[in-house]
Amino acid sequence: MPNTNSSPQARVAAVVVTRDRLALLRRCLESLGAQTRALDAIYVVDVASSDETPTFLASQPAPFQIVRLETNAGGAGGFHAGIERTFEDGFDWIWLMDDDGYAAPDALEKLLRVTEDKGEDSRITSQDREARWLNSLVVQINDPAQLAFDFPVNGHFLRKSTEEMQAGGLCIEDCCPFNGTMIHRSVVERVGSPNPAFFIWGDEQEYKRRAQQAGIRAITVTDSLFYHPASNAPNLPTVPLRSFWKHFYHVRNHGASATKEGQVRLSRSGSLRLGRFYLRTLLISILSNSVKILIVIAALLAAFTNNTKKPYPK
């Protein structure tokens, strides 16, 4: 079967999901406009912004395409809409990102260079070449020598330096999704789009897991850089109550994914992972106040019953 992914005529569209962060959006779009390999289109998914974002976007010329969502569908709804639209418009590659990150000038060029691999890297299989998921290396904006997120390695999240990651060349089989993530349209053909019911937090991991179960391996291109604010795992007991509603989705979505995986695998390792998730989350919630405990319990029940249809009632 011929590899069509590396065609020099491959059309690439970026998808940027934004809501009420115009200054960050401007920075992100400037980085896309400065790419050494020009994009064929830039789709901005405006998730019901109430600031000056709609006015700014209305003034933007081609190659900008605006997808406006009139209700707050969260990041999950934004990426779902963006992937669906670019797929329908026939693009070969879809480059995904939130508005709070931005790409190095040669990030896209270096991602596409991997698609032209003719067998030089023995770790890239023929299956990889037919259905690609490529990711830039996500580094901290304020300290690019460090990664913005703990990197997933064999099921564990490790905090590595940029130099350590780049020393190994391509990183096969994992990534930090939706931060400079470029997927081929064949990925959408095989696994669809992100689940919009997840709203925020966890939709990207569920989508990645779905792709992996379909035999699609993620490849992080470590010399293609994507800048993002440093992310630290939240300590649930210390999260202010006014913003704790977000953790309903964090617990529910990750729990629903773990539950589904445990049900699918029905294996000892899957059951242990599922049990660890529920036990750890319950123990953490005990250290919180009574309202937080109720939120966490509601999220765990929704996860256990795989009820991702009803949003948290803010």
N, C-alpha and C positions, 0 to 999 in steps of 0.2 A: 504494500500500500504506500503510495508516494506521500512524502511529508509536505503538506501544503502550508504548514505554519511559518516556514522561513521564506516565503515568497517576498521578493523585494517590493512588491506592490501591496504588501499587507497593510491594511488600514487600521490605525490605532486611535481609539477615543479614550479620553480621561473622563472619569466620573468623580466629581467632588460633591460631597454631601455637606450642607451648611444649614445653620439656624442661628440667627441673631448674633453672628460674630463677624461683622463686616471687615474689621481691620485684619483679622486672621485670614479671612477669605481672600482679601486683596493680595496678601503676601503669598498665599498658596498659588493663586492664579498668575502672579508675576513669575513665579518659578516655572510654571508650565509654559508660559510664553517665551522663556529663555532657554528652552531645551535645545540641545545641539542637534537632535533629531526632531523635527517639527511634528506636532500632533496633527492628525487629520480633523479632529473636533474635540471640543471641551464641553462636556455636559455638566452643568451645575444644577444639582437637585436642591431646590430651596424648600426646606421643610417648614412651611408656614411661618417664615420670619416676620417679625413685627417691627424691626428696626428699619434702617435705610437700605437694607440688602435688596429688596425688590426694585427700588428705584435705580440703584447702581447697576443691577443686572439688566434692566431694560435698556440701558444705554450702551451695552456691550455689543460690538459687531461680530461677524463671523471670525473665527470658527466657534464662537460660543453658542451653545444651545441651552435654553433654560427649561427645566422641568419643575413646575411649581406645584407643590402639594398644599392644599388649602387647610388641611388639619395636621396637627403634630403627630406624625407617624413614627417619630424617633429615627435613630440611625438605621435600624433594621428596615423600616419602611422606605427610607431614602435610598439605601443601597439596592433594595428590591426594585424600586421604580427605575433607578438609573441603569441597572443591568438589563432589565426588561426592555427599556427604550433603546439602548445601544445595540442590543442583540437584534431587535426588530429592524433597526436601521442598517443592519448588515455588516457591522464592523468585525474585523478578524480578532482584534485584541482589545480588551477593556481594562483600563488602568484605574484602580480604585483607591480613594483616599478621603479622609475627613478634612475639614477646613483648617484644623489646628496644626497640620503638618505641612511640609513643603519639600520638594525634590531638589537634589543637586542638579546642576545644569546638564550633566551627562548621564543622569540616572536612566532615562528611557533608552538612550543609545546603548548603554551597557546591558540592559535587560534584553533588548532585541538582538544583541550580538550573540547571546546564548542560544537564541532560536535558530541561528545559522550554524550551530555545531553540526559537524558532519561525522562525528564519531571520535573526535580527539579526546573527549573525556569519557572514559569507559564506564563511569558511574551513571551516565545518562543513558537510559535504555530506550529501545525503539518505542516502547509504550509511552515513555515520558515525551518523546518527540511528537506523538500523535495527539496527546491531550495535555497541554502545558498549564502549569500554575507556577508563575515566577513571582518572586518578591524581592524588593530592595531590602538592604540591611537598614533597620530602623535605629538611628542613633539620637542621642540627646541634643537638643538645640543648643543648650548652654555649655555642653561638654561633649563634643562629637567623638572624643576618645572612648566614651562609654555608651553602651546600648541604652535605649530608652525603656526597654522592657526586658524582663527576664526571658531568656530564650529557651524554648522547649527542646529538650534533648532526651530521647528515650522515655518520654512520659513525665520527665521532671523538668521544672523550670529553674534554669541556672542564670546567674548574673555574670556575664562575660564582658570583657573589654572588646572594643572594636578591633584592635590589633589581633587578639586571640581568634576572633571569628574570621578575619581576613587571611590569617595564616593558613587556614585549611582550604582556601579557595571556595568553590561552590559548597553550600550546605544542602545536602540532599535530604528530603523527606520532612522538612518542617520550616515554619516561618511565623511571623507575627502578622496575621492577616488584616486586610483592609487598611494598611498603611503602606502605600506604594506597592500594592498587590496587582499584578497583571495576569489576567486569565484569558485563555483562548476561548473563542465562542463554542468550541467543542465541549468545554467544561459545562457550559450552560445547557447544551444539548443533552448531556448525560445526567446532570444532577439538578437542573433548574436554577432558581434564584434563591437568595437568602429568605428565611422565613420572616415575613413582616410582623407576625404576631409577637415576636420576641421583643420588639420595641427598642430597647437599648441593652447593651452589655450581654455578651454571650452569643449573639447572632453570628458573629464572624467565626467563632470557634465551632459552632454547630455546622456552619457551611463548610468549613475546612474538613471537619470530621466526615461529613457526608461525601465530600470529594474523595477523601482517602479510602472510604469504604467502597467507592466505585473504582478503585485502583489508580487514582490520580495522585501523584506524589508532588508535594510542594518543593520547589527549589529556591533557596535564598541566594541571590547573586551578591556576594559580599562586597564587591567594589562598586555596586550601584547603591548610593546612599539616599536615604529618606530621613529628614529631620523631624523630630517630634518631641514635645515636652516629656521630661522624665516622668515615668509612671511608677508609683509605689503602691503595693497592695494595701488597701484600706484596712484599718483596725476597726472592726465593726462596733465594739463598745465605745469608741471615742468619736465616731461619726456623729455630727450634730443631727438632732432629730429632724430639723427642717429639711435636710437633704437626704434623710435616710430612706425616703421612698424609692430612690434609685436602686437600693440594695434589695428591694422586693424583686426587681427584675434580675439582678445579679444572681440571687439565690434560686429563684424560680427557673431561669433559663439554663443555668449550669446544672441544676438538679434534674430538669427535664431531659437534658442531653445525657446525663449520667444514667438516669433511669432507662431511657430508650436503649442506650448502649448495653446496659446490663441485661435488659430483656432480649436484645438481639443476640448477644453472645452466649448468655446462659452459662458462663464459664466461671471458674473459681476466681480468676483475676478480675473479671468484670464485676462479680458480686462483691469482692473485697473493696474495689474502688467505689462502688455505689454505697456500701456500708460506711466507709471512711468519710465520704462526703456528708451524708446525713448526720452521722455522729459528731463530726467536727463542727458542723454548722450549728447544731443544737447546743453543744457545749459553749461555743462562742456567744450565742444569744443569751445564755444564762447570765453572762457577765454584763449584759445590757439592762436598760430599764424595761418596765413592763410593756410599754407601747412597742418598743423594738422587738421584744420577744414575740408579741402577737403578730407583727409584720413578718418576722422570720418564719414562724409556724405556718402562717397563711401561705407564704411562698413555698415552703416545703410540701405542704399538702397539694398545692397546685402543680408542683413538679412531680410528685409521686403519682398523681392522676393524669399527668401529661396535659394539664389544662393550661394551655398558653393562649387561649382565645379571649379570656377576660382580663382586661388591664387592671392594674392596681388603682383603686378609687381614690384619686388625689382630692 
